[in-house]
Amino acid sequence: MSSRQTYGTGRRSPRLPPPLTSPMDAALLPLLAALAAEDRRKPLVEAQLTVLEAALLLARAAEAETRQPPADCLELLTGALGSVRAAVHATSHALIRTRDGLRRPHPSS
């Protein structure tokens, strides 16, 4: 996962803990890897990535509840909350851009 700045959030990607090889890891890690090559300055790409990061962190927190100390679970939940906040922020930027695009006359009109 890249540690570069993300679109409009002013935060860096969360450091995900080592994979726990759960079914959720198996499902989400390939999606995260595929999107990681995309430009995170695009708000929709950023929103997609941060939602996937949040889902992965929440799944790992659920597993951590039974396997790890509460502090580890707390760290995962805090990271998930930050990812969800970033997703909301990026989605609102995408919405504003789309609305602005609708207000501008189309060149072919």
MILO-609614 format. One record per residue: residue in three letters; x, y, z of N, C-alpha, C, O in turn. Coordinates in steps of 0.05 Angstrom, whole numbers, padded with zeros to 5 digits, always signed. Example, Ala and Ser with C-alpha at 12.3 -4.5 7.8 and 13.67 -1.06 7.14 Angstrom:
ALA+00264-00114+00156+00246-00090+00156+00264-00066+00156+00285-00066+00169 SER+00257-00045+00142+00273-00021+00143+00258+00001+00157+00268+00023+00161 
END
This chain:
MET+00017-00023+00000+00000+00000+00000+00018+00025+00000+00038+00026+00014 SER+00011+00044-00015+00027+00068-00018+00023+00086+00007+00002+00086+00020 SER+00044+00101+00013+00042+00119+00036+00040+00148+00026+00044+00167+00042 ARG+00034+00152+00001+00032+00179-00009+00006+00193+00000-00013+00179+00009 GLN+00005+00219-00002-00018+00235+00006-00042+00226-00010-00040+00220-00034 THR-00066+00227+00002-00090+00220-00012-00106+00244-00020-00100+00266-00010 TYR-00124+00241-00038-00139+00264-00049-00156+00278-00028-00173+00266-00016 GLY-00150+00303-00024-00167+00320-00009-00170+00313+00021-00184+00328+00035 THR-00158+00292+00030-00163+00284+00058-00141+00294+00076-00146+00296+00100 GLY-00118+00301+00066-00096+00309+00082-00085+00287+00100-00071+00293+00120 ARG-00092+00262+00094-00082+00240+00110-00069+00220+00092-00074+00219+00068 ARG-00053+00203+00104-00040+00182+00089-00055+00156+00092-00072+00153+00110 SER-00051+00138+00074-00064+00112+00075-00057+00099+00102-00035+00101+00112 PRO-00078+00086+00113-00071+00072+00139-00052+00049+00134-00052+00037+00113 ARG-00035+00044+00154-00017+00021+00152-00034-00003+00161-00041-00005+00184 LEU-00039-00020+00142-00054-00044+00148-00036-00064+00161-00013-00068+00153 PRO-00046-00078+00182-00030-00099+00195-00026-00122+00175-00040-00124+00155 PRO-00007-00140+00182-00003-00163+00164-00029-00178+00160-00045-00180+00178 PRO-00033-00189+00136-00058-00204+00130-00062-00226+00150-00043-00240+00158 LEU-00087-00230+00157-00094-00252+00175-00104-00276+00158-00113-00296+00169 THR-00102-00274+00132-00111-00295+00113-00139-00304+00118-00146-00327+00116 SER-00156-00285+00123-00185-00290+00126-00198-00289+00098-00186-00280+00079 PRO-00222-00299+00096-00237-00296+00071-00239-00267+00062-00239-00261+00038 MET-00243-00249+00081-00245-00220+00074-00219-00210+00062-00219-00195+00043 ASP-00196-00218+00074-00170-00210+00063-00168-00221+00034-00159-00206+00016 ALA-00175-00246+00030-00173-00258+00004-00190-00243-00017-00183-00241-00040 ALA-00213-00233-00008-00231-00219-00026-00223-00190-00032-00224-00180-00054 LEU-00213-00176-00011-00208-00147-00013-00180-00140-00022-00176-00120-00036 LEU-00160-00155-00014-00133-00148-00020-00128-00146-00051-00114-00128-00059 PRO-00138-00164-00067-00134-00161-00096-00148-00135-00107-00137-00123-00125 LEU-00171-00128-00096-00184-00103-00104-00167-00079-00097-00164-00061-00113 LEU-00157-00079-00072-00140-00057-00064-00115-00055-00081-00107-00033-00088 ALA-00103-00078-00087-00079-00078-00104-00085-00067-00132-00069-00052-00143 ALA-00108-00075-00143-00115-00065-00170-00120-00035-00170-00112-00021-00188 LEU-00133-00025-00149-00139+00004-00148-00114+00020-00140-00113+00044-00146 ALA-00095+00007-00127-00071+00022-00119-00056+00034-00142-00041+00053-00139 ALA-00059+00022-00165-00045+00032-00189-00059+00056-00201-00048+00071-00217 GLU-00083+00061-00192-00098+00085-00202-00089+00110-00188-00075+00109-00168 ASP-00097+00133-00199-00089+00159-00189-00108+00167-00166-00132+00172-00170 ARG-00097+00167-00142-00114+00173-00118-00122+00202-00117-00137+00210-00099 ARG-00112+00219-00135-00121+00247-00135-00149+00249-00147-00162+00269-00144 LYS-00158+00228-00160-00186+00227-00171-00204+00220-00148-00200+00199-00135 PRO-00224+00236-00142-00241+00231-00119-00255+00205-00119-00258+00192-00097 LEU-00264+00195-00142-00278+00169-00142-00259+00146-00136-00267+00127-00122 VAL-00235+00148-00145-00215+00127-00139-00209+00128-00109-00207+00107-00096 GLU-00205+00151-00098-00199+00154-00070-00223+00143-00053-00218+00129-00033 ALA-00247+00149-00061-00270+00139-00046-00271+00108-00047-00277+00096-00027 GLN-00266+00097-00070-00267+00067-00073-00245+00055-00055-00251+00036-00041 LEU-00221+00066-00056-00199+00055-00040-00205+00057-00011-00200+00037+00004 THR-00214+00079-00002-00218+00083+00027-00241+00066+00037-00241+00057+00060 VAL-00262+00061+00021-00283+00043+00029-00273+00014+00032-00279+00000+00051 LEU-00256+00006+00013-00244-00021+00015-00226-00023+00039-00226-00043+00053 GLU-00210-00002+00044-00193-00002+00068-00209-00005+00093-00202-00020+00111 ALA-00231+00010+00094-00248+00009+00118-00260-00019+00122-00260-00029+00144 ALA-00269-00031+00100-00281-00058+00102-00260-00078+00112-00266-00095+00129 LEU-00236-00076+00102-00214-00094+00110-00207-00090+00140-00204-00109+00154 LEU-00205-00065+00148-00199-00059+00176-00221-00068+00195-00215-00078+00216 LEU-00246-00065+00186-00268-00074+00203-00269-00105+00205-00274-00115+00227 ALA-00263-00118+00183-00262-00148+00184-00239-00157+00203-00242-00176+00218 ARG-00216-00143+00201-00194-00151+00218-00200-00144+00247-00191-00158+00265 ALA-00214-00123+00252-00222-00116+00280-00240-00137+00291-00238-00144+00315 ALA-00258-00147+00275-00276-00169+00284-00260-00194+00292-00266-00207+00312 GLU-00240-00200+00276-00223-00223+00282-00206-00217+00306-00201-00235+00323 ALA-00196-00192+00309-00178-00185+00331-00192-00186+00358-00179-00190+00378 GLU-00219-00183+00358-00233-00183+00383-00229-00209+00399-00227-00209+00423 THR-00226-00231+00384-00222-00257+00397-00193-00265+00399-00186-00282+00416 ARG-00176-00255+00382-00148-00264+00380-00127-00246+00392-00106-00255+00399 GLN-00133-00220+00394-00112-00201+00401-00121-00184+00424-00144-00184+00432 PRO-00102-00169+00436-00109-00151+00458-00128-00129+00449-00128-00122+00425 PRO-00144-00118+00467-00163-00097+00460-00150-00073+00446-00162-00060+00430 ALA-00125-00067+00453-00112-00044+00441-00108-00048+00411-00110-00028+00396 ASP-00103-00072+00402-00101-00077+00374-00127-00073+00359-00129-00062+00338 CYS-00149-00082+00372-00176-00079+00361-00183-00049+00359-00194-00040+00340 LEU-00176-00034+00380-00181-00006+00381-00166+00009+00358-00178+00026+00345 GLU-00141+00001+00353-00126+00013+00331-00139+00007+00304-00140+00025+00287 LEU-00148-00017+00300-00161-00024+00275-00188-00009+00272-00194+00001+00250 LEU-00203-00006+00293-00228+00008+00291-00224+00038+00286-00239+00051+00271 THR-00203+00049+00298-00196+00078+00294-00188+00082+00264-00197+00101+00252 GLY-00172+00063+00254-00165+00065+00226-00189+00063+00207-00190+00077+00187 ALA-00207+00045+00214-00231+00042+00197-00248+00067+00197-00258+00075+00177 LEU-00251+00079+00220-00266+00104+00222-00253+00126+00205-00267+00141+00191 GLY-00227+00128+00206-00213+00148+00190-00217+00142+00160-00220+00161+00145 SER-00217+00117+00152-00221+00110+00124-00249+00118+00115-00253+00127+00093 VAL-00269+00113+00133-00297+00120+00126-00300+00150+00123-00313+00160+00105 ARG-00287+00165+00141-00288+00194+00139-00276+00204+00113-00286+00221+00100 ALA-00253+00192+00106-00240+00199+00080-00258+00192+00057-00258+00207+00037 ALA-00272+00170+00058-00289+00162+00036-00312+00182+00033-00320+00189+00011 VAL-00324+00191+00055-00345+00211+00054-00335+00236+00042-00348+00249+00025 HIS-00311+00245+00050-00299+00269+00040-00294+00267+00009-00301+00285-00006 ALA-00282+00245+00001-00276+00241-00028-00301+00239-00044-00303+00250-00066 THR-00322+00226-00033-00347+00223-00048-00361+00250-00051-00372+00256-00072 SER-00359+00267-00030-00371+00294-00033-00356+00310-00054-00369+00326-00068 HIS-00330+00307-00056-00315+00321-00077-00324+00311-00105-00328+00327-00123 ALA-00328+00285-00107-00337+00274-00133-00365+00285-00140-00370+00291-00163 LEU-00382+00286-00120-00409+00296-00124-00408+00326-00133-00422+00333-00152 ILE-00393+00342-00120-00390+00370-00127-00380+00373-00156-00390+00389-00171 ARG-00359+00358-00162-00348+00359-00190-00369+00351-00210-00371+00364-00231 THR-00384+00331-00205-00405+00322-00223-00426+00343-00227-00435+00349-00249 ARG-00435+00354-00204-00455+00376-00206-00445+00399-00222-00459+00411-00238 ASP-00420+00407-00216-00408+00430-00231-00407+00424-00261-00412+00441-00278 GLY-00401+00399-00268-00401+00391-00296-00428+00392-00309-00429+00398-00333 LEU-00449+00387-00294-00476+00389-00305-00484+00418-00310-00500+00424-00328 ARG-00473+00436-00294-00480+00465-00297-00467+00478-00320-00477+00498-00331 ARG-00444+00467-00328-00429+00479-00351-00442+00469-00377-00450+00446-00379 PRO-00444+00487-00396-00455+00478-00422-00436+00458-00435-00412+00461-00435 HIS-00448+00438-00447-00432+00417-00461-00422+00429-00487-00436+00443-00500 PRO-00396+00424-00494-00384+00435-00519-00399+00428-00544-00398+00444-00564 SER-00413+00406-00545-00427+00398-00570-00454+00411-00572-00468+00407-00592 SER-00463+00426-00552-00490+00439-00552-00490+00463-00570-00510+00476-00573 
END
